[in-house]
């Protein structure tokens, strides 16, 4: 990396644009950046860092206050850096995010961060020769070209102010974090994490296998009703399985014996039940015949009642029909009276007459109502025409009013036209009277007179004071013509309005006559009613009432005729049934329910007697006595005991079979789980031990993780590179010593760094060095660290190096040694920038960048270039 030009505007203490020609400043390979405290020396390094990475080192990058407080409102905050990396020359320009005053109104607005990268000479492989304008893409491009992150760049290129000794004096954990940033050992940390995660995953899988094995063992112990051993084996569960098979065989034999005993008890009970049933049948038959013999008189009486009831049935049926007809007649009488009342309500006083006469009267009322249909249509048209008549009256009034208004306007227009005409005549007469003066005003000396032709004009006439010009006459004529046109227009409009009024009046008169004639016809049609519709509705209602009365009267007549006929039928039925009177026949009758019940009782008695005699005649029952006793209870009790024992034996067999089958399945599964568990246990033990070693535990005696081991190797390289610098700057006294021993109380080791004092031959902690010695050691270590990082990232990046402060702790002799080291760096082709306010360095380094400060802000100036 080689810097060519730096531009700073509105950045830090620099409110105005500042330019640094880095090629001129670093032409000698060594330059000094000096100035008063607080002038902005370190800000120059911040500007380089911000241009490349968009951030600045240390705590200054956390505040994000990069804009100059003294910059003008229209001055942007911008840093530009032109540099060459890997043979490609390009320019990076960045603007940070900051608040600026609004261009319109009050208050502030956020100026968004911007960045651009423009190729000047050469383009890296894989990049187009086009500017890069996205902030994140610019940062990625710069980091890819430099081969290091911002943290690496700050540590090995911009050796920070006050942080020389941080790495030298750091504790193991802090040194580890710094080395991780510089050497990108995250992949080894990923390997450590991979082993831990893998062990966790395998541990979970192993625990799952163990849990499944324990679960199957618990199920086996539960099924076999035994205690679960601490370490179940396949032989243990197979023993349980064999025992279950033996128990099932014993239970099966016992169940067969119990089943045969139950079958014998069932056979005994069946025989006794059949014998008891025959005894019961014989005893029941004897009891039934004795019962029927005691009911013989009642049964004969029931048969006599049933015979009389059958003869009275026809009389009852005829009388019921007569009762129904009488009921219908009563209902018809009530309906007829209601219809008479309804007819009276419609104003008809006469309700006499046969049904035919009433229907004839209803027909006449309907004919009269039908004749009024035309009158109803005329009444509807009458309402429409009356509304139209009101409209025509309004139209006549409006037309008359408009003709009157136009007549007045026409009168005024006639007057106006007459006055305009009179004015034309007056002006024309006055102009003729003054025509001599008008002609004389047009005479020129020597020109002929238009009247007499003479070229001499001794006495020309003079125009009168009231002479009229031709323009006045023409204007009056135009006014008279305009008044004439307005008069013609109003005359035509009034004539049209008069015709419209005449038509409107004619329409009104014709419609009024039609409405008057129709009103007389409608008055005759409605009679005493409010309108024709109501008269027609009344006629139709009376007709309907008459028809309803005729219908109900016809029903009454019909019911009376049918009742007389049915009473004759009842008398004939009494005589045919051989009853002395209707009352006697009705008394002999039975209701259907009573008759059915009596009939059923008689029939059942006959059937029961016949069935009992058939039972006693059965050959199988000849030897059966009605009083024989059969022991059913004993047989039932014996069968109950046999069934209970058989069911218990069957339950036992099923339980043993289920236990046998379950243990066979469990034994197979548990054996498979134990077979899976054994290699998994061995594999996990191996992975567990290896994970501990990789992470600095277990058999790892040095307590070094894989990442620490790699970092220790890098630190050893740094110690070797730093020792070459330190021995030269300390005149061979000090060397760096790397230690990979474990820390105190079992803490991690591998990153120890001390110094060997050649004067005493003892290894000393770096913290025991004096201030100047610490500076030399820190600088040597930083340069060694830079060499190793450069090698790690390709070895072509450190053409430029900045060292920020720390020289004030050196004596003159040591300063000479340090300057010799810087000259060695310069001789190797590097450009070294020293940031210091030490006066002696100004005398030793001719090329300088002077930073001055004032109330208006800081400035930069090249000296000795």
BELGI-V679375 format. One line per field, one symbol per residue. ss: DSSP state (H for helix, E for strand, C for the rest). phi: phi as a letter, one per 20 degrees, with the letter a starting at -180 (. if undefined). burial: b if it has 9 or more other ideal C-beta (glycine too) atoms within 8 Angstrom, else e. A space follows every 10 residues. Layout:
ss=???
phi=???
burial=???
This chain:
ss=CEEEEEEEEC ECCECCCEEE EHHHHCCCCE EEEEECCCCC HHHHHHHHHH HHHCCCCCCH HHHCCCECCC CCCCCCCEEE EEEEECCEEE EEEEECCEEE ECCCCCCEEE ECCEEEEEEE ECCCCCCCCC CECCHHHHHH HHHHHHCCCH HHHHHHCEEC CCCCCHHHHC CHHHHHHHHH HHHCCHHHHH HHHHHHHHHH HHHHHHHHHH HHHHHHHHHH HHHHCCCCCC CCCHHHHHHH HHHHHHHHHH HHHHHHHHHH HHHHHHHHHH HHHHHHHHHH HHHHHHHHHH HHHHCHHHHH HHHHHHHHHH HHHHHHHHHH HHHHHHHHHH HHHHHHHHHH HHHHHCCCCC CCCCHHHHHH HHHHHHHHHH HCHHHHHHHH HHHHHHHHHH HHHHHHHHHH HHHHHHHHHH HHHHHHHHHH HHHHHHHHHH HHHCHHHHHH CCCCCCCCCC CCCCCCCCCC CCCCCCCCCH HHHHHHHHHH HHHHHHHHHH HHHHHHHHHH HHHHHHHHHH HHHHHHHHHH HHHHHHCCCC CHHHHHHHHH HHHHHHHHHH HHHHHHHHHH HHHHHHHHHH HHHHHHCCCC CHHHHHHHCC CHHHHHHHHH HHHHHHHHHH HHHHHHCCHH HCCCCCCCCC CHHHHHHHHH HHHHHHHHHH HHHHHHHHHH HHHHHHHHHH HHHHHHHHHH HHHHHHHHHH HHHHECCCCC CCCCEHHHHH HHHHHHHHHH HHHHHHHHHC CCCEEEEEEC CCCHHHCCCC CEEEEEECCC CEEEEHHHCC HHHHHHHHHH HHHHHHHHHH HHHCCCCCCE EEEECCHHHC CHHHHHHHHH HHHHHHHCCC EEEEECCCHH HHHHCCCEEE EECCCCCCEE EEECC
phi=.cedbcdccl dmedfdfccc effffdfenb bddcrffnfp ffffffffff fedmbcfmff fefldefffe fffeefebcc cdbcclmddb cdcccffbec fffcndncce effcbbcdfd bncffndefc fdcegfffff ffffffmbef ffffedddgf fmdgefffef fgffffffff fedlegffff ffffffffff ffffffffff ffffffffff fffelcffff cfcfffffff ffffffffff ffffffffff ffffffffff ffffffffff ffffffffff ffffdfffff ffffffffff feffffffff ffffffffff ffffffffff fffffeneee cfofgfffff ffffffffff feffffffff ffffffffff ffffffffff ffffffffff ffffffffff ffffffffff fffdffffff fefdfnefff ednfedcfcf fdfffdfdef ffffffffff fffffffgff ffffffffff ffffffffff ffffffffff fffffemeef bfgfffffff ffffffffff ffffffffff ffffffffff ffffffemdf bffffffffc ffffffffff ffffffffff ffffffefff dfeeefdfdc efffffffff ffffffffff gfffffffff ffffffffff ffffffffff ffffgfffff ffffemcmef feldfgffff ffffffffff fffgfffffe lnedcececd fffflmffcn cfbcceeffd mdedfffeff ffffffffff ffffffffff ffepmcddfc bdcdmoffee efffffffff fffffffene dddddadfff ffeedfecde ddcbfepecd becmd
burial=bbbbbbbbbb bbbbbbebbb bbeebbeebb bbbbbeeebb bbbbbbbbbb bbbbebbeeb beeeebbbee beeebebbbb bbbbbeebbb bbbbbbebee ebeeeeeeee bebebbbebe eeeeeeeeee ebeebebbbe bbbebbebeb ebbbbbbbbb eeebbbbbeb ebebbbebbb bbbebeebbe bbeebbebbe ebbebbeebb ebbeebbbbb bebbeeeeee ebebebbbeb bebbbebbeb bbebbebbbe bbebbbebbe ebbebbebbe bbbbbbebbe ebeebeeebe ebbebbebbe bbbbbbbbbe bbeebbebbe ebbebbebbb ebbbebebee eeeebeebbe bbbebbebbe ebeebbebbe bbeebbebbe ebbebbeebb ebbeebbebb eebbebbebb bebbeebbeb beebeebbbb eebeeeeebe eeeeeebeee eebeeebbee ebbeebbebb ebbbebbeeb bebbeebbeb beebbebbee bbebbeebbe bbeebbeebe ebebbbebbb bbbbbbbbbb bbbbbbbbbb ebbeebbebb bebbeebebe ebebbbebbb eeeebeebbe bbeebeebbe bbbebbeeee beebeeeeee ebeebbebbe bbbebbebbb ebbebbbebb ebbbebbebb bebbebbeeb bebbeebbbb bbbbbbeeeb ebbbbbbbbb bbebbbbbbb bbbbbbbbbb eeebbbbbeb ebbeeebbbb bbbbbbbbee eeebebeebe ebbbbbbbbb bbbbbbbbbb ebbeeebbeb bbbbbbbeeb eeebbebbbb bbbbbbeeeb bbbbbbbeee bbeebebbbb bbbeeebbbb ebeee
